[in-house]
Amino acid sequence: MKRSGKWSILILIILGLLIASALAACTTSQAPAATTSEQQASEPAPTAVPASPKPIVVEVNRNVGAINPTSSLAITRGMDKVAQECVSCHAKETPGIVNDWRESRHGHVGVSCLDCHIVNKDDPTATQHETLIGTDTYISTLVPPSRCAECHPNEAEEFDHSGHHRAALQVEGKDAMQKLIHHHEGQDNPEFNNASQETGCMQCHGIRIELDDQGNPTPETWPSAGIGNVYPDGSVGNCTVCHTRHKFSIAEARKPEACASCHLGPDHPDIEIYENTKHGQIYAAEGSTWKWDSAPDAWEPGDYRAPTCATCHMSGIGELTTTHNVSERLYWNLWGKRSKVRNSNDPMSPLTGDGEQGRAKMKMVCTSCHSERMTDSYFSHGDKAVNLYNEAYYDPALKMLNDLKDKGLLKENPWADEFQKIYYHLWHHQGRRARQGAMMGAPDWAHWHGFFELQQDLYRMQDIYNYRIENGKIEEP
């Protein structure tokens, strides 16, 4: 026992000496040589290097910020050589796109870049970048909904029957809207009169996309995040508004934020309305814990505790199947000047849909969580608010407007006429907020941002109307 202890001590001493020796050698090899003050004084000053006339090329590792840390991962299932080259090149040039695609359902099943972007040689959007020149492969920057419809025909057809279908077409077809954009907002500026459309209108409504001489979309019409884009092949829509590229996530489209980038603001504050509801309250408190990625038609209460926009207007729930026709479950038109019950099969009509069927279907959504008594009473409240707006606010306002028009007591420029501006705000802003807030269960928007402001609008319009009728002139009182 004693001899064993002596050997242990000896081994420890030897190890300590070896470690100390190694540390000393390391320090000596890394330490810079000492320089005396005499040596420093005798060394010539460094000569300034003139600036190089050549451009400086900065090499950047484009994958440094890649979402997927395994940037060498190759997904090649069922993909031909050209498609694999697309992925390989874009993984370096635009890694964000490839990382999105890798995590998408498309990536998982081998839907490649070419499956969406390839076109025929004679397609007006056909182009070839440097790696494709000399081949028979032509691609397009644009992916129209007609291409999506090749795999998702039901969704595309449902969209074409919805109010979303006309989003850009109705702006394009309204002279008053075009005059507002170019003359009033654009001030007929020869160079910039379309700016408000490029940065505003078309980013929600969409635009008719035009092409330059090379087959590329023009900067005046693209990029456009609008849901009603009209593509060069004539197809209408923009699936990536809700399922943003290149992940195309069903979970993303089910969240209210997917709708919020367009359905907000003073004229249709639907996301603010949702946040004011009990549904929105529960979503804000618990939404991060819900299950968002269930298969289509399998996303049901239990995956979530309160509905989102998609739940009520699009998702399969109970006996209802999924739909991309967002007008299918609606009764009223709540955005028009005067609300009417929907009764048209024409997607270009503001009354597209079947109101009676729409109300029945929406009640099926509600009764998945609420009793029939509560559901019936809820819609009774909302219908009263819509009818109050129609009869007590819009009808009197329209009568005054027509009387003044008949007597020549309106200014030619509606945006310089106080009466006409208030009339516009009455239906387009406050009136929509009152109706939509009431039908979607948002008390603050129905009342304070709705009817409370409506009554002030009406009283002011009556003052202006009486002054002009009594005095026979437009001058403001």
Buried (B, 14 or more C-beta within 10 A) or exposed (E): EEEEEEEEEEEEEEEEEEEEEEEEEEEEEEEEEEEEEEEEEEEEEEEEEEEEEEEEEEEEEBBEEBEBEEBEEEBEEEBEEBBBBBBEBBBEEEBEBBBBBBBBEBBEEEBBBBBBBBBEEEBEBBBBEEEBEEEEBBBBEBBBBBBBBEEBEEBBEBBBBBBBBBBBBBBBEEEEBEBBBBEBBBEEEEEEBBBBBBEEBBBBBBBBBEBEEEBBBEEEBBEBBBBBBBBBBEBBBBBBBBBBBBBBBBBBBBBBEBBBEBBBEEBBBBBBBBBBBEBBEBBEEEBEEBEBEBEEEEBBEEBBBBBBBBBBBBBBBEEBEBBBBBBBBBBBBBBBBBBBBBEBEEBEBBBBBBBEBBBEBBBBBBBBBBEEEEBEEBBEEBBEBBEBBBEBBBEBBBEBBEBBEEEEBBEEEBEEBBBBEBBBBBBBBBBBBBBBBBBBBBEBBBBEBBBEBBEEBBEBBEEBBEBBEEEEEBEEE
